[in-house]
Every structure is written in structure tokens, then in C-alpha cells.
Amino acid sequence: MKKAILILSILLLGISTVSSAAEPIILGVSAAFTGPSRGLGIELYRGSMAYFSYINDNGGIRGQSIQLKLLDDGYNPYPCIKNTVRLIETEEAFLLFNYVGTPTVTRILPLLRRYEAEYVYLFFPFTGAQPQREAPYDRYAFNLRASYRQETAGLVDQFIKIGRRKIAVFYQADAYGRSGWAGVRFGLKNHNLDIVGEATYRRGAEYNDSMTEQVEILKRANPDAIICVGAYAACAAFIRDARLFGWDIPIANLSFVGSENLARLLISEETRTGRRFTDNLINSQVVPSYEDLSISAVKEYRKLMETYAPPIPEQFQEDAYDSPEYSFVSFEGFLNAKLLVEILKRLPQPLRKRDIVPTVESMPVIDLGVGVPIKFSKNRHQASSEVYFTTLKDGKFIPIDDWSRWIKNDV
């Protein structure tokens, strides 16, 4: 009898283990899937899903599939706060992943601190802002991408090298815009210079909105170059109105802008009007070009995007939106997913949230196939500091090999 009970207990234990192993790993996502910035949330998701689908098709993480619980915040703070509480308390997400934007991420950082006892962590938000990189919130967030401070410093340095010392800023009037503005200011201070002019716009601006007033404000400052800190719809509108004004100075954007969606709007405007809007545009990026097939991660990304062709999430297909085949945003999402899989593989079994931080901080250098080492530590929760520069040519943002074409004429 005792032997039979022992055998039954072993069998039940085995069934329980299999059942537990079959439970999916839930990643909680709050991002912009609707509204004028929806292309950012959608493409970040699509890139991640290309890699997660591949992992799930090949056994998942020790038999556990990876599933994303998607909630839309429209790139607005209050819905993001509500979504985050829901993901933690109701959806029981194992961790938070792929959040989009500074105004949203900065507002949920206190929640991470509030839920410290529940070991809630945010992985790879699509923002280069400082708050999640600095105390007290840096311990709750892990970043893959370089910071806005690094992007803006790089742009400032390059412009000054070619004699464009008078730099103005067009920025979104919120935490994101101010973060980029501060980065430009910080970069200029290193050269004993100040921002020569600034103009803002409200978050949520559409491409059809007029930016003439902002153009006129900055034109009076007579800058040599402009750095934009915004999303693709508003930045494209500003570029359109600046060019209609006859202003052809270099205009730069940060990686967050969504380069392909920006290009689409301006190219469509060129087709409609017969005028040029895509000259002298420079975008900083935090991932290498997806056109560079010498990079192993690029080849893997393109292959899996072609294989799985991740669709727009079904619940967010109401608004008309056409995804680009490849983009810097979806490539970043792909790398986010690839790095997260490496982390999940290293977590001890059974998966416990309390093991996340010690596992990540003690991981060896990871090779994601982008040509730079990826490493975290106790004092460093940002894995990469690489910044790349691109310009729009023949409908695509391509790497800049030579900045001499933008040398100021009177230098």
C-alpha cells in the first residue's frame, strides 16, 4: 500500500512539474498602439515577436512559451499608470517589457519602487531618458539602448566639427522633449556654447497640424542646424513647414522619432506637391543599419521578419496603418527580445522574480551579433552606448560616412 502511494505521489509530482513547465512566461507591455505615435509601439512589438515566435517554435524557454500581454496607452502617462498596475496585480506579468516613451516610462518608475517587494522590473524601454538610468530608479530598470544624452552629444559634436555651432532645438513639451533639450544643452556646454533658439509642440500633434509658428520662432534665432526631439508625425510636419519656408539647413532627429514613418510622410508630401522635403535630414540611431548585411544580427532579423511577418496586434487593427518591411524600431525590438531570451535562459528553475536582478548583473558579456559587447553589472543597467548616424537618401536612412557635405560654407 505504501509503495502504491509512493508511486502515485511521484506520478502526481511529475504531472505538476509538467503543468508548471507548460505555463507561459507573461511579459507585460504598455505602449502606444493607437494614436499618432502608434507606429512606434507596433513596430517595436513586431520586431520582438519575430524573435519570440522563433523561440516558441523551437521549444520556448525550457518548454515555456513567451507571451506578451499588450495594453495600449496611446503614448499618454495616465493610461500607462493604470496599465502597469493591471499588469502587475491582475495579469501577473513576470516582468515589464518594451514600454514606449519618456512621458509614460518616467511616470511609472515610482510604481516600480512601490512594488519593490514584488520584484517588479522594467526591461528595455524605448526611451533614452535619464530617470531610469539614475538613482533611485536605475535599480528597477534595464536598458539596452544608448541614452538621449549620448545621442544629442554625438549630434552636437558632429555639427560643431563641421562649423555648425549655432544649434536650435524643436521639442515636445513634456518629459521626453525636456530630456532631449537637456541633452543638447549638456552637449553644447562641453563646447562652451548655449542653445540659440527653442520651440515646442504639444504631445499628440498630427502631421496635418501646422508648425509654421515654430518655424518662424527658430528662424529668428538664425541657427546653423536644428535638433528635433519628438515623434514622427510632429517632426515631419515641422520639416515640411521649414522646407516650405525655404529653409534648407540640416535638421536632425533622435532615434525615438521613428525614421521610416517620418520618411514615408515626407516622401508622400514630395509626391503630392512635387517639392523637396527629404534633403539635409540627419537621424541618430541606437542600433546599426538593417541594410548592413555584414552584421549577423541584421541577417537574422531580416530572415525572421520575412519568415514570421508579425502582423499588427489584432485588437489594434482598427486604425489604418501600413507597417514598413524593416525599420530601426522593429530591429531594436528584435534585439530587445533576443537579449531578454538570453536572460530568461540563465534564470534558475523554477522561474522566480527575485532571481532576475542577481542573474542579469552577473551575466557574462553577451554577443547579440551587432559587433559590440553587451554587458550589465550592479552599477550599470545600460548594456550599450553605441550611437549611429544616418541620412535620408533614395527613400531610406543610410549610414553617414562623410559629414563634409554639411560643412558650413563660411567656415
PASEKE-642011 format. One record per residue (C-alpha): residue number from 1; z, y, x; residue in one letter; chain. Coordinates in nm, 4 decimals, always signed. Example, Ala and Ser with C-alpha at 12.3 -4.5 7.8 and 13.67 -1.06 7.14 Angstrom:
2
NODE   pos         pz         py         px   code   unit
NODE     1    +0.7800    -0.4500    +1.2300      A      A
NODE     2    +0.7140    -0.1060    +1.3670      S      A
***
This chain:
411
NODE   pos         pz         py         px   code   unit
NODE     1    +0.0000    +0.0000    +0.0000      M      A
NODE     2    +0.0966    +0.2418    +0.2768      K      A
NODE     3    -0.2260    +0.1553    +0.4574      K      A
NODE     4    -0.4288    +0.2327    +0.1447      A      A
NODE     5    -0.2522    +0.5664    +0.1037      I      A
NODE     6    -0.3180    +0.6498    +0.4704      L      A
NODE     7    -0.6888    +0.5692    +0.4336      I      A
NODE     8    -0.7090    +0.7766    +0.1147      L      A
NODE     9    -0.5359    +1.0672    +0.2868      S      A
NODE    10    -0.7816    +1.0532    +0.5775      I      A
NODE    11    -1.0734    +1.0459    +0.3347      L      A
NODE    12    -0.9386    +1.3414    +0.1392      L      A
NODE    13    -0.8763    +1.5318    +0.4622      L      A
NODE    14    -1.2337    +1.4640    +0.5644      G      A
NODE    15    -1.3644    +1.5867    +0.2281      I      A
NODE    16    -1.1527    +1.9007    +0.2571      S      A
NODE    17    -1.2855    +1.9669    +0.6073      T      A
NODE    18    -1.6472    +1.9270    +0.4980      V      A
NODE    19    -1.5895    +2.1533    +0.1973      S      A
NODE    20    -1.4357    +2.4199    +0.4181      S      A
NODE    21    -1.7175    +2.3947    +0.6695      A      A
NODE    22    -1.9706    +2.4417    +0.3915      A      A
NODE    23    -1.8206    +2.7705    +0.2782      E      A
NODE    24    -2.0458    +3.0624    +0.3738      P      A
NODE    25    -1.9388    +3.3371    +0.6103      I      A
NODE    26    -1.9456    +3.6522    +0.3989      I      A
NODE    27    -2.0406    +3.9787    +0.5667      L      A
NODE    28    -1.9659    +4.2899    +0.3623      G      A
NODE    29    -2.2284    +4.5648    +0.3648      V      A
NODE    30    -2.2138    +4.9101    +0.2087      S      A
NODE    31    -2.5288    +5.1094    +0.2823      A      A
NODE    32    -2.7998    +5.3304    +0.1367      A      A
NODE    33    -3.0241    +5.1006    -0.0662      F      A
NODE    34    -3.1228    +5.3725    -0.3137      T      A
NODE    35    -3.1923    +5.7446    -0.2848      G      A
NODE    36    -3.3907    +5.9487    -0.0313      P      A
NODE    37    -3.2403    +5.7604    +0.2671      S      A
NODE    38    -3.2827    +5.4099    +0.1226      R      A
NODE    39    -3.5356    +5.3165    +0.3909      G      A
NODE    40    -3.2539    +5.3116    +0.6460      L      A
NODE    41    -3.0326    +5.0644    +0.4619      G      A
NODE    42    -3.3262    +4.8496    +0.3541      I      A
NODE    43    -3.4855    +4.8193    +0.6987      E      A
NODE    44    -3.1550    +4.7573    +0.8760      L      A
NODE    45    -3.0931    +4.4777    +0.6250      Y      A
NODE    46    -3.4425    +4.3314    +0.6608      R      A
NODE    47    -3.4166    +4.3111    +1.0385      G      A
NODE    48    -3.0783    +4.1420    +1.0183      S      A
NODE    49    -3.1950    +3.8956    +0.7550      M      A
NODE    50    -3.4892    +3.7859    +0.9698      A      A
NODE    51    -3.2417    +3.6562    +1.2270      Y      A
NODE    52    -2.9751    +3.5322    +0.9856      F      A
NODE    53    -3.2398    +3.3367    +0.7918      S      A
NODE    54    -3.3456    +3.1692    +1.1144      Y      A
NODE    55    -2.9841    +3.0795    +1.1966      I      A
NODE    56    -2.9163    +2.9487    +0.8446      N      A
NODE    57    -3.2315    +2.7348    +0.8553      D      A
NODE    58    -3.1045    +2.5796    +1.1764      N      A
NODE    59    -2.7559    +2.4775    +1.0661      G      A
NODE    60    -2.5802    +2.8117    +1.0470      G      A
NODE    61    -2.2574    +2.8580    +1.2416      I      A
NODE    62    -2.1241    +2.5008    +1.2754      R      A
NODE    63    -2.2589    +2.4238    +0.9304      G      A
NODE    64    -2.1551    +2.7517    +0.7679      Q      A
NODE    65    -2.4326    +2.9779    +0.6452      S      A
NODE    66    -2.4187    +3.3546    +0.6848      I      A
NODE    67    -2.4408    +3.5515    +0.3622      Q      A
NODE    68    -2.4461    +3.9273    +0.3087      L      A
NODE    69    -2.2709    +4.0877    +0.0149      K      A
NODE    70    -2.4695    +4.4071    -0.0400      L      A
NODE    71    -2.3314    +4.7152    -0.2155      L      A
NODE    72    -2.5196    +5.0429    -0.2489      D      A
NODE    73    -2.3526    +5.3715    -0.1625      D      A
NODE    74    -2.6647    +5.5898    -0.1675      G      A
NODE    75    -2.5502    +5.7368    +0.1666      Y      A
NODE    76    -2.2549    +5.9054    -0.0052      N      A
NODE    77    -1.8895    +5.8826    +0.1045      P      A
NODE    78    -1.7077    +5.8207    -0.2242      Y      A
NODE    79    -1.9143    +5.5168    -0.3328      P      A
NODE    80    -1.8776    +5.3820    +0.0215      C      A
NODE    81    -1.4990    +5.4053    -0.0026      I      A
NODE    82    -1.4988    +5.2188    -0.3360      K      A
NODE    83    -1.7387    +4.9581    -0.1998      N      A
NODE    84    -1.5259    +4.8994    +0.1071      T      A
NODE    85    -1.2107    +4.8393    -0.0972      V      A
NODE    86    -1.4062    +4.5971    -0.3156      R      A
NODE    87    -1.5466    +4.4115    -0.0152      L      A
NODE    88    -1.2005    +4.3729    +0.1338      I      A
NODE    89    -0.9937    +4.2979    -0.1749      E      A
NODE    90    -1.2353    +4.1302    -0.4174      T      A
NODE    91    -1.5273    +3.9911    -0.2201      E      A
NODE    92    -1.3020    +3.8790    +0.0664      E      A
NODE    93    -1.5609    +3.9620    +0.3301      A      A
NODE    94    -1.4901    +3.8079    +0.6683      F      A
NODE    95    -1.5918    +4.1357    +0.8312      L      A
NODE    96    -1.7840    +4.4550    +0.7530      L      A
NODE    97    -2.1349    +4.4910    +0.8926      F      A
NODE    98    -2.4406    +4.7200    +0.9078      N      A
NODE    99    -2.2882    +5.0263    +0.7392      Y      A
NODE   100    -2.5285    +5.3220    +0.7409      V      A
NODE   101    -2.4419    +5.6785    +0.8278      G      A
NODE   102    -2.1750    +5.9064    +0.9673      T      A
NODE   103    -2.0572    +6.0692    +0.6403      P      A
NODE   104    -1.9883    +5.7244    +0.4962      T      A
NODE   105    -1.8511    +5.5473    +0.8031      V      A
NODE   106    -1.6139    +5.8262    +0.9014      T      A
NODE   107    -1.4600    +5.8238    +0.5536      R      A
NODE   108    -1.3821    +5.4510    +0.5563      I      A
NODE   109    -1.2242    +5.4476    +0.9023      L      A
NODE   110    -0.8782    +5.5278    +0.7592      P      A
NODE   111    -0.9212    +5.2242    +0.5323      L      A
NODE   112    -0.9638    +5.0020    +0.8362      L      A
NODE   113    -0.6337    +5.1350    +0.9650      R      A
NODE   114    -0.4789    +5.0917    +0.6201      R      A
NODE   115    -0.5818    +4.7245    +0.6158      Y      A
NODE   116    -0.4812    +4.6597    +0.9754      E      A
NODE   117    -0.2535    +4.3736    +0.8737      A      A
NODE   118    -0.5535    +4.2021    +0.7084      E      A
NODE   119    -0.7570    +4.2249    +1.0320      Y      A
NODE   120    -1.0478    +4.4200    +0.8828      V      A
NODE   121    -1.3147    +4.5195    +1.1354      Y      A
NODE   122    -1.6467    +4.7034    +1.1179      L      A
NODE   123    -1.9358    +4.5725    +1.3256      F      A
NODE   124    -2.2420    +4.7637    +1.4393      F      A
NODE   125    -2.2608    +5.0611    +1.2029      P      A
NODE   126    -2.5892    +5.2520    +1.2046      F      A
NODE   127    -2.4408    +5.5728    +1.3406      T      A
NODE   128    -2.3809    +5.7209    +1.6825      G      A
NODE   129    -2.0861    +5.9370    +1.5764      A      A
NODE   130    -1.7737    +5.9716    +1.7886      Q      A
NODE   131    -1.4830    +5.8963    +1.5490      P      A
NODE   132    -1.5265    +5.5163    +1.5549      Q      A
NODE   133    -1.5643    +5.5365    +1.9338      R      A
NODE   134    -1.2389    +5.7219    +1.9914      E      A
NODE   135    -0.8704    +5.6702    +1.9177      A      A
NODE   136    -0.7230    +5.5874    +1.6784      P      A
NODE   137    -1.0184    +5.4182    +1.5053      Y      A
NODE   138    -1.2067    +5.2709    +1.8004      D      A
NODE   139    -0.9931    +4.9559    +1.7884      R      A
NODE   140    -1.1213    +4.8710    +1.4391      Y      A
NODE   141    -1.4937    +4.9191    +1.5051      A      A
NODE   142    -1.7500    +4.7656    +1.7387      F      A
NODE   143    -2.0729    +4.9480    +1.8209      N      A
NODE   144    -2.3919    +4.8109    +1.9692      L      A
NODE   145    -2.5924    +5.1342    +1.9849      R      A
NODE   146    -2.5543    +5.4351    +2.2112      A      A
NODE   147    -2.3764    +5.7417    +2.0731      S      A
NODE   148    -2.5288    +6.0628    +1.9384      Y      A
NODE   149    -2.3633    +6.2407    +2.2286      R      A
NODE   150    -2.5689    +6.0244    +2.4658      Q      A
NODE   151    -2.8887    +6.0733    +2.2649      E      A
NODE   152    -2.8524    +6.4507    +2.2436      T      A
NODE   153    -2.7507    +6.4813    +2.6100      A      A
NODE   154    -3.0640    +6.2896    +2.7043      G      A
NODE   155    -3.2885    +6.5143    +2.4946      L      A
NODE   156    -3.1223    +6.8304    +2.6276      V      A
NODE   157    -3.1599    +6.7137    +2.9885      D      A
NODE   158    -3.5272    +6.6297    +2.9413      Q      A
NODE   159    -3.6073    +6.9618    +2.7743      F      A
NODE   160    -3.4302    +7.1608    +3.0461      I      A
NODE   161    -3.6184    +6.9692    +3.3174      K      A
NODE   162    -3.9464    +7.0972    +3.1731      I      A
NODE   163    -3.8236    +7.4542    +3.1374      G      A
NODE   164    -3.7300    +7.4483    +2.7692      R      A
NODE   165    -3.3812    +7.5937    +2.7999      R      A
NODE   166    -3.3569    +7.7714    +2.4630      K      A
NODE   167    -3.2723    +7.4934    +2.2181      I      A
NODE   168    -3.2042    +7.5313    +1.8455      A      A
NODE   169    -3.0626    +7.2759    +1.6014      V      A
NODE   170    -3.1632    +7.1833    +1.2463      F      A
NODE   171    -2.8957    +6.9622    +1.0992      Y      A
NODE   172    -2.7490    +6.8001    +0.7902      Q      A
NODE   173    -2.4460    +6.9885    +0.6605      A      A
NODE   174    -2.1924    +6.7066    +0.6887      D      A
NODE   175    -2.0131    +6.4878    +0.9417      A      A
NODE   176    -2.3399    +6.3434    +1.0733      Y      A
NODE   177    -2.5009    +6.6803    +1.1272      G      A
NODE   178    -2.1930    +6.8257    +1.2912      R      A
NODE   179    -2.1657    +6.5215    +1.5173      S      A
NODE   180    -2.5204    +6.5762    +1.6404      G      A
NODE   181    -2.4680    +6.9525    +1.6618      W      A
NODE   182    -2.1592    +6.8932    +1.8758      A      A
NODE   183    -2.3595    +6.6568    +2.0957      G      A
NODE   184    -2.6273    +6.9199    +2.1577      V      A
NODE   185    -2.3638    +7.1816    +2.2274      R      A
NODE   186    -2.1848    +6.9461    +2.4665      F      A
NODE   187    -2.5109    +6.8688    +2.6475      G      A
NODE   188    -2.6015    +7.2355    +2.6816      L      A
NODE   189    -2.2559    +7.3239    +2.8138      K      A
NODE   190    -2.3259    +7.0932    +3.1077      N      A
NODE   191    -2.6067    +7.3358    +3.1961      H      A
NODE   192    -2.4027    +7.6492    +3.1171      N      A
NODE   193    -2.6147    +7.7111    +2.8077      L      A
NODE   194    -2.5495    +7.7567    +2.4349      D      A
NODE   195    -2.7376    +7.6668    +2.1181      I      A
NODE   196    -2.9700    +7.9615    +2.0461      V      A
NODE   197    -3.0024    +7.9087    +1.6724      G      A
NODE   198    -2.8996    +7.6737    +1.3956      E      A
NODE   199    -2.9935    +7.5990    +1.0353      A      A
NODE   200    -2.8600    +7.3402    +0.7934      T      A
NODE   201    -2.9636    +7.1499    +0.4811      Y      A
NODE   202    -2.7713    +6.9524    +0.2205      R      A
NODE   203    -2.7467    +6.5747    +0.2465      R      A
NODE   204    -2.9760    +6.4079    -0.0059      G      A
NODE   205    -3.2623    +6.6540    +0.0339      A      A
NODE   206    -3.6024    +6.5151    -0.0680      E      A
NODE   207    -3.9323    +6.5502    +0.1133      Y      A
NODE   208    -4.0622    +6.7759    -0.1641      N      A
NODE   209    -3.7823    +7.0252    -0.1045      D      A
NODE   210    -3.8739    +7.3474    +0.0740      S      A
NODE   211    -3.7357    +7.4038    +0.4240      M      A
NODE   212    -3.9074    +7.7418    +0.4650      T      A
NODE   213    -3.5780    +7.9309    +0.4788      E      A
NODE   214    -3.4504    +7.7076    +0.7615      Q      A
NODE   215    -3.7775    +7.7520    +0.9496      V      A
NODE   216    -3.7534    +8.1301    +0.9220      E      A
NODE   217    -3.3914    +8.1298    +1.0432      I      A
NODE   218    -3.4756    +7.9283    +1.3527      L      A
NODE   219    -3.7997    +8.1166    +1.4196      K      A
NODE   220    -3.5955    +8.4369    +1.4589      R      A
NODE   221    -3.3961    +8.2681    +1.7381      A      A
NODE   222    -3.7243    +8.2074    +1.9266      N      A
NODE   223    -3.6258    +7.8654    +2.0711      P      A
NODE   224    -3.8295    +7.6621    +2.3189      D      A
NODE   225    -3.7501    +7.3367    +2.1338      A      A
NODE   226    -3.5644    +7.2148    +1.8266      I      A
NODE   227    -3.3417    +6.9100    +1.7910      I      A
NODE   228    -3.3111    +6.7775    +1.4342      C      A
NODE   229    -3.0068    +6.5855    +1.3192      V      A
NODE   230    -3.0972    +6.4438    +0.9811      G      A
NODE   231    -3.2647    +6.1701    +0.7771      A      A
NODE   232    -3.6390    +6.1180    +0.7494      Y      A
NODE   233    -3.7116    +6.2962    +0.4181      A      A
NODE   234    -3.5456    +6.6262    +0.5106      A      A
NODE   235    -3.6624    +6.6221    +0.8723      C      A
NODE   236    -4.0210    +6.5528    +0.7670      A      A
NODE   237    -4.0001    +6.8435    +0.5203      A      A
NODE   238    -3.8733    +7.0717    +0.7973      F      A
NODE   239    -4.1505    +6.9636    +1.0352      I      A
NODE   240    -4.4112    +7.0129    +0.7604      R      A
NODE   241    -4.2944    +7.3670    +0.6867      D      A
NODE   242    -4.2615    +7.4551    +1.0564      A      A
NODE   243    -4.6214    +7.3487    +1.1196      R      A
NODE   244    -4.7434    +7.5294    +0.8072      L      A
NODE   245    -4.5741    +7.8360    +0.9560      F      A
NODE   246    -4.7972    +7.7886    +1.2621      G      A
NODE   247    -4.5042    +7.6829    +1.4799      W      A
NODE   248    -4.6072    +7.4086    +1.7262      D      A
NODE   249    -4.3089    +7.3898    +1.9646      I      A
NODE   250    -4.1621    +7.0439    +2.0401      P      A
NODE   251    -3.9386    +6.9118    +1.7624      I      A
NODE   252    -3.7077    +6.6196    +1.8401      A      A
NODE   253    -3.5205    +6.3808    +1.6121      N      A
NODE   254    -3.2382    +6.1361    +1.6745      L      A
NODE   255    -3.2708    +5.7609    +1.6224      S      A
NODE   256    -3.0992    +5.7737    +1.2832      F      A
NODE   257    -3.3920    +5.9635    +1.1337      V      A
NODE   258    -3.5981    +5.6514    +1.0649      G      A
NODE   259    -3.9084    +5.7094    +1.2755      S      A
NODE   260    -4.1613    +5.5059    +1.0768      E      A
NODE   261    -4.0645    +5.6577    +0.7417      N      A
NODE   262    -4.0811    +6.0039    +0.8994      L      A
NODE   263    -4.4268    +5.9293    +1.0376      A      A
NODE   264    -4.5520    +5.7971    +0.7039      R      A
NODE   265    -4.4589    +6.1144    +0.5207      L      A
NODE   266    -4.6252    +6.3394    +0.7781      L      A
NODE   267    -4.9388    +6.1259    +0.8116      I      A
NODE   268    -4.9747    +6.1239    +0.4337      S      A
NODE   269    -4.9458    +6.5041    +0.4384      E      A
NODE   270    -5.2192    +6.5224    +0.7019      E      A
NODE   271    -5.4452    +6.3044    +0.4902      T      A
NODE   272    -5.3794    +6.5157    +0.1828      R      A
NODE   273    -5.4234    +6.8580    +0.3457      T      A
NODE   274    -5.6443    +6.7978    +0.6481      G      A
NODE   275    -5.3906    +6.9798    +0.8673      R      A
NODE   276    -5.1947    +6.8504    +1.1675      R      A
NODE   277    -4.8232    +6.7731    +1.1327      F      A
NODE   278    -4.7691    +6.4942    +1.3863      T      A
NODE   279    -4.8203    +6.6772    +1.7169      D      A
NODE   280    -4.5380    +6.7556    +1.9609      N      A
NODE   281    -4.2825    +6.5272    +1.7978      L      A
NODE   282    -4.0217    +6.3504    +2.0134      I      A
NODE   283    -3.7719    +6.0932    +1.8854      N      A
NODE   284    -3.4857    +5.9421    +2.0800      S      A
NODE   285    -3.4206    +5.5718    +2.0125      Q      A
NODE   286    -3.1356    +5.3342    +2.0899      V      A
NODE   287    -3.3490    +5.0201    +2.1073      V      A
NODE   288    -3.6659    +4.9659    +2.3120      P      A
NODE   289    -4.0109    +4.9863    +2.1581      S      A
NODE   290    -4.1004    +4.6982    +1.9281      Y      A
NODE   291    -4.4559    +4.7329    +2.0639      E      A
NODE   292    -4.3477    +4.6226    +2.4128      D      A
NODE   293    -4.4275    +4.2507    +2.4118      L      A
NODE   294    -4.2989    +4.2133    +2.7683      S      A
NODE   295    -3.9481    +4.2237    +2.6172      I      A
NODE   296    -3.8371    +3.8792    +2.4996      S      A
NODE   297    -3.6275    +4.0131    +2.2098      A      A
NODE   298    -3.9311    +4.2047    +2.0816      V      A
NODE   299    -4.1411    +3.8879    +2.0734      K      A
NODE   300    -3.8608    +3.7029    +1.8945      E      A
NODE   301    -3.8121    +3.9886    +1.6471      Y      A
NODE   302    -4.1795    +4.0129    +1.5589      R      A
NODE   303    -4.2131    +3.6370    +1.5203      K      A
NODE   304    -3.9135    +3.6061    +1.2871      L      A
NODE   305    -4.0113    +3.9148    +1.0862      M      A
NODE   306    -4.3516    +3.7544    +1.0344      E      A
NODE   307    -4.2013    +3.4126    +0.9540      T      A
NODE   308    -3.9421    +3.5281    +0.7011      Y      A
NODE   309    -4.0848    +3.8656    +0.5891      A      A
NODE   310    -3.7457    +3.9602    +0.4417      P      A
NODE   311    -3.8017    +4.1325    +0.1063      P      A
NODE   312    -3.6166    +4.4308    -0.0322      I      A
NODE   313    -3.2946    +4.3002    -0.1907      P      A
NODE   314    -3.3792    +4.2029    -0.5470      E      A
NODE   315    -3.1125    +4.4248    -0.7029      Q      A
NODE   316    -3.2593    +4.7336    -0.5316      F      A
NODE   317    -3.6292    +4.6910    -0.6110      Q      A
NODE   318    -3.6384    +4.9418    -0.8957      E      A
NODE   319    -3.7414    +5.2379    -0.6793      D      A
NODE   320    -4.0903    +5.2299    -0.5324      A      A
NODE   321    -4.0607    +5.1638    -0.1621      Y      A
NODE   322    -4.3032    +5.0069    +0.0851      D      A
NODE   323    -4.1484    +4.8570    +0.3984      S      A
NODE   324    -4.3183    +4.9029    +0.7350      P      A
NODE   325    -4.4087    +4.5759    +0.9044      E      A
NODE   326    -4.1958    +4.6652    +1.2072      Y      A
NODE   327    -3.9632    +4.9563    +1.2768      S      A
NODE   328    -3.6985    +5.0754    +1.5182      F      A
NODE   329    -3.4416    +5.0466    +1.2383      V      A
NODE   330    -3.5237    +4.6851    +1.1477      S      A
NODE   331    -3.5343    +4.5965    +1.5184      F      A
NODE   332    -3.1852    +4.7417    +1.5544      E      A
NODE   333    -3.0731    +4.5377    +1.2526      G      A
NODE   334    -3.2233    +4.2287    +1.4156      F      A
NODE   335    -3.0277    +4.2898    +1.7371      L      A
NODE   336    -2.7108    +4.3581    +1.5361      N      A
NODE   337    -2.7483    +4.0172    +1.3724      A      A
NODE   338    -2.8276    +3.8418    +1.6982      K      A
NODE   339    -2.5183    +3.9818    +1.8693      L      A
NODE   340    -2.2970    +3.9044    +1.5710      L      A
NODE   341    -2.4149    +3.5421    +1.5734      V      A
NODE   342    -2.3149    +3.5185    +1.9399      E      A
NODE   343    -1.9696    +3.6422    +1.8431      I      A
NODE   344    -1.9332    +3.4048    +1.5473      L      A
NODE   345    -2.0327    +3.1099    +1.7652      K      A
NODE   346    -1.7497    +3.1896    +2.0044      R      A
NODE   347    -1.4755    +3.2216    +1.7450      L      A
NODE   348    -1.2360    +2.9251    +1.7410      P      A
NODE   349    -1.2283    +2.6946    +1.4397      Q      A
NODE   350    -1.1278    +2.7371    +1.1687      P      A
NODE   351    -1.2586    +3.0949    +1.1481      L      A
NODE   352    -0.9728    +3.3422    +1.1297      R      A
NODE   353    -0.9963    +3.7206    +1.1218      K      A
NODE   354    -0.7061    +3.7529    +1.3642      R      A
NODE   355    -0.9182    +3.5873    +1.6353      D      A
NODE   356    -1.2033    +3.8398    +1.6120      I      A
NODE   357    -1.0791    +4.1099    +1.8489      V      A
NODE   358    -0.9473    +3.8878    +2.1304      P      A
NODE   359    -1.2684    +3.6846    +2.1166      T      A
NODE   360    -1.5009    +3.9843    +2.1318      V      A
NODE   361    -1.3043    +4.1669    +2.4004      E      A
NODE   362    -1.3029    +3.8607    +2.6269      S      A
NODE   363    -1.6683    +3.7623    +2.5832      M      A
NODE   364    -1.8851    +3.7399    +2.8961      P      A
NODE   365    -2.1942    +3.9537    +2.9399      V      A
NODE   366    -2.4475    +3.8729    +2.6664      I      A
NODE   367    -2.8229    +3.8754    +2.7198      D      A
NODE   368    -2.9907    +3.9820    +2.3953      L      A
NODE   369    -3.3300    +3.9859    +2.5620      G      A
NODE   370    -3.3661    +4.3663    +2.5795      V      A
NODE   371    -3.3275    +4.3984    +2.9558      G      A
NODE   372    -2.9750    +4.5450    +2.9585      V      A
NODE   373    -2.6409    +4.3619    +2.9755      P      A
NODE   374    -2.4316    +4.3655    +2.6588      I      A
NODE   375    -2.0563    +4.3672    +2.7145      K      A
NODE   376    -1.7377    +4.4591    +2.5290      F      A
NODE   377    -1.3872    +4.4965    +2.6665      S      A
NODE   378    -1.0439    +4.6035    +2.5488      K      A
NODE   379    -1.1232    +4.9639    +2.6387      N      A
NODE   380    -1.4911    +4.9556    +2.5465      R      A
NODE   381    -1.6089    +4.8798    +2.1942      H      A
NODE   382    -1.9633    +5.0086    +2.2542      Q      A
NODE   383    -2.1935    +4.7470    +2.4045      A      A
NODE   384    -2.4952    +4.9581    +2.5047      S      A
NODE   385    -2.5500    +5.3125    +2.6296      S      A
NODE   386    -2.9288    +5.2934    +2.6593      E      A
NODE   387    -3.1397    +5.5763    +2.5170      V      A
NODE   388    -3.5194    +5.5658    +2.4977      Y      A
NODE   389    -3.7633    +5.8477    +2.4260      F      A
NODE   390    -4.0753    +5.8193    +2.2139      T      A
NODE   391    -4.3528    +6.0416    +2.0795      T      A
NODE   392    -4.5846    +6.0062    +1.7826      L      A
NODE   393    -4.9403    +5.9112    +1.8768      K      A
NODE   394    -5.2081    +5.7488    +1.6624      D      A
NODE   395    -4.9588    +5.6908    +1.3840      G      A
NODE   396    -4.6911    +5.5221    +1.5982      K      A
NODE   397    -4.3929    +5.6315    +1.8031      F      A
NODE   398    -4.4642    +5.5124    +2.1555      I      A
NODE   399    -4.2567    +5.5391    +2.4774      P      A
NODE   400    -4.2828    +5.8651    +2.6725      I      A
NODE   401    -4.3901    +5.8014    +3.0300      D      A
NODE   402    -4.4611    +6.1629    +3.1224      D      A
NODE   403    -4.2956    +6.4771    +2.9853      W      A
NODE   404    -4.5299    +6.7158    +3.1652      S      A
NODE   405    -4.7408    +6.7807    +2.8538      R      A
NODE   406    -4.4449    +6.9754    +2.7088      W      A
NODE   407    -4.3733    +7.1907    +3.0180      I      A
NODE   408    -4.3172    +7.5484    +2.9080      K      A
NODE   409    -4.6232    +7.7499    +3.0091      N      A
NODE   410    -4.4353    +8.0380    +3.1712      D      A
NODE   411    -4.2267    +7.8111    +3.3977      V      A
***
